[in-house]
């Protein structure tokens, strides 16, 4: 075993993409292009929900995917931004700073870096088994609630109405 192979197997580096099979490379490339065609507009929309500049959508596509390719343990998982994460981020940080302000962006950056640090710690301590304790019902309920929250939040813009409040419950009362 050479030095590179021992480092790769000891630390689990590139475990999600190794071994690379020559005959699968073309199919994997086409799958990657299809995924990019779907994820780029989607991630740009999620940045709108999160209250961050559009360019951050590109960072949420590139950096996590490259990191997951190096450190991830599965070929079948998709790592990308999602509406739930964007809504939770915006909901939590909008109380601390005006959306899209420099302070808001600093807070969002800190949340992203802390999350990355915790995920690296979870990977180092092999804590992936904890996800098995989340039931399908809880996950579906959570994602349904986020969907309703996001839908209500953008309902005014979709209908061309002027919204006076950033809080979704108050929007429903009016």
C-alpha positions as CSV (number, residue, x, y, z in Angstrom):
1,X,0.0,0.0,0.0
2,X,1.5,3.4,-1.0
3,X,1.4,6.5,1.2
4,X,-1.5,8.1,-0.6
5,X,-3.7,5.0,-0.3
6,X,-3.1,4.7,3.4
7,X,-4.0,8.3,4.1
8,X,-7.1,8.0,2.0
9,X,-8.3,4.8,3.8
10,X,-7.2,6.0,7.3
11,X,-9.1,9.3,7.2
12,X,-11.9,8.3,4.8
13,X,-10.8,10.9,2.3
14,X,-12.5,10.6,-1.1
15,X,-14.5,7.7,0.2
16,X,-17.6,8.9,-1.5
17,X,-16.1,9.0,-5.0
18,X,-13.6,6.2,-4.9
19,X,-13.1,3.9,-6.7
20,X,-13.5,5.8,-9.9
21,X,-14.6,3.5,-12.7
22,X,-13.6,4.4,-16.2
23,X,-16.8,3.2,-17.9
24,X,-19.0,5.1,-15.4
25,X,-17.1,8.4,-15.8
26,X,-19.2,9.5,-18.8
27,X,-22.5,8.6,-17.1
28,X,-21.4,10.3,-13.9
29,X,-20.4,13.5,-15.8
30,X,-23.9,13.6,-17.4
31,X,-25.5,13.1,-14.0
32,X,-23.4,16.0,-12.7
33,X,-24.4,18.3,-15.5
34,X,-28.1,17.5,-14.9
35,X,-27.7,18.1,-11.2
36,X,-26.1,21.4,-11.8
37,X,-28.8,22.4,-14.3
38,X,-31.4,21.8,-11.5
39,X,-29.4,23.1,-8.5
40,X,-28.1,26.4,-9.8
41,X,-31.5,28.1,-10.2
42,X,-32.7,26.4,-7.1
43,X,-29.8,27.6,-4.9
44,X,-30.1,31.1,-6.3
45,X,-33.8,31.1,-5.1
46,X,-32.8,29.8,-1.7
47,X,-30.4,32.8,-1.3
48,X,-33.5,35.0,-1.7
49,X,-35.3,33.1,1.1
50,X,-32.2,33.4,3.3
51,X,-31.9,37.1,2.7
52,X,-28.4,36.9,1.3
53,X,-26.9,38.2,-2.0
54,X,-27.4,36.0,-5.0
55,X,-23.6,35.2,-5.3
56,X,-23.8,33.3,-2.0
57,X,-26.0,30.7,-3.9
58,X,-22.9,29.8,-6.0
59,X,-20.8,29.4,-2.8
60,X,-23.4,27.1,-1.3
61,X,-23.2,25.0,-4.5
62,X,-19.5,24.8,-5.0
63,X,-17.8,24.7,-1.6
64,X,-20.0,22.1,0.2
65,X,-20.0,19.8,-2.9
66,X,-16.2,19.9,-3.1
67,X,-15.8,19.4,0.6
68,X,-18.3,16.5,0.6
69,X,-16.5,14.9,-2.3
70,X,-13.3,14.9,-0.3
71,X,-14.7,14.1,3.2
72,X,-18.1,12.5,2.5
73,X,-18.8,8.8,2.9
74,X,-21.6,8.2,0.4
75,X,-21.8,8.3,-3.4
76,X,-25.6,8.7,-3.3
77,X,-26.2,11.6,-1.0
78,X,-26.7,15.0,-2.4
79,X,-25.3,18.0,-0.5
80,X,-26.8,21.3,-1.4
81,X,-28.7,24.2,0.0
82,X,-32.3,23.7,0.8
83,X,-35.4,25.8,1.6
84,X,-35.6,24.6,5.2
85,X,-32.1,25.7,6.0
86,X,-32.6,29.0,4.3
87,X,-35.9,29.7,6.1
88,X,-34.4,28.8,9.5
89,X,-31.4,31.0,8.9
90,X,-33.5,34.0,7.8
91,X,-35.9,33.4,10.7
92,X,-33.2,33.3,13.3
93,X,-30.9,36.1,12.0
94,X,-33.6,38.6,10.9
95,X,-34.2,39.3,14.6
96,X,-30.6,40.2,15.2
97,X,-29.8,42.3,12.1
98,X,-31.5,43.8,9.1
99,X,-31.6,41.4,6.2
100,X,-28.7,41.7,3.7
101,X,-26.9,44.2,6.0
102,X,-23.2,43.7,6.6
103,X,-23.9,42.6,10.1
104,X,-26.5,40.1,8.9
105,X,-24.0,38.7,6.4
106,X,-21.3,38.4,9.1
107,X,-23.8,36.5,11.3
108,X,-24.8,34.2,8.3
109,X,-21.1,33.6,7.6
110,X,-20.5,32.7,11.3
111,X,-23.4,30.3,11.3
112,X,-22.1,28.6,8.1
113,X,-18.6,28.2,9.6
114,X,-19.9,26.9,12.9
115,X,-22.1,24.4,11.1
116,X,-19.2,23.3,9.0
117,X,-17.1,22.8,12.2
118,X,-19.8,20.8,13.9
119,X,-20.3,18.6,10.8
120,X,-16.5,17.9,10.7
121,X,-16.6,17.0,14.3
122,X,-19.6,14.7,13.7
123,X,-17.7,13.1,10.9
124,X,-14.6,12.6,13.0
125,X,-16.6,11.0,15.8
126,X,-18.8,9.0,13.4
127,X,-22.1,10.3,14.6
128,X,-24.0,9.7,11.4
129,X,-26.0,7.0,13.2
130,X,-27.9,9.7,15.1
131,X,-29.9,10.4,12.0
132,X,-31.5,7.0,12.3
133,X,-33.5,8.3,15.3
134,X,-35.4,10.9,13.3
135,X,-38.6,9.3,12.2
136,X,-40.0,9.8,8.7
137,X,-43.1,11.4,10.2
138,X,-41.1,14.1,11.9
139,X,-39.1,14.9,8.8
140,X,-42.1,15.1,6.6
141,X,-43.9,17.3,9.1
142,X,-40.9,19.6,9.4
143,X,-40.5,20.0,5.6
144,X,-44.2,20.5,5.2
145,X,-44.2,23.3,7.8
146,X,-41.2,25.0,6.1
147,X,-43.0,24.7,2.8
148,X,-46.0,26.5,4.2
149,X,-43.8,29.2,5.8
150,X,-42.0,29.9,2.6
151,X,-45.2,29.8,0.6
152,X,-46.9,32.3,2.9
153,X,-43.8,34.5,3.0
154,X,-43.7,34.9,-0.8
155,X,-47.5,34.9,-1.4
156,X,-47.7,38.7,-1.4
157,X,-45.0,39.0,-4.1
158,X,-46.6,36.2,-6.2
159,X,-50.0,38.0,-6.1
160,X,-48.5,41.5,-6.5
161,X,-49.7,42.7,-3.1
162,X,-47.8,45.1,-0.9
163,X,-46.7,43.5,2.4
164,X,-46.4,45.6,5.5
165,X,-44.9,42.9,7.8
166,X,-42.1,40.4,7.6
167,X,-43.9,38.0,10.0
168,X,-46.0,35.4,8.3
169,X,-48.7,35.1,10.9
170,X,-49.4,38.8,10.7
171,X,-49.7,38.5,6.9
172,X,-52.5,36.0,7.3
173,X,-54.5,38.3,9.6
174,X,-54.6,41.1,7.1
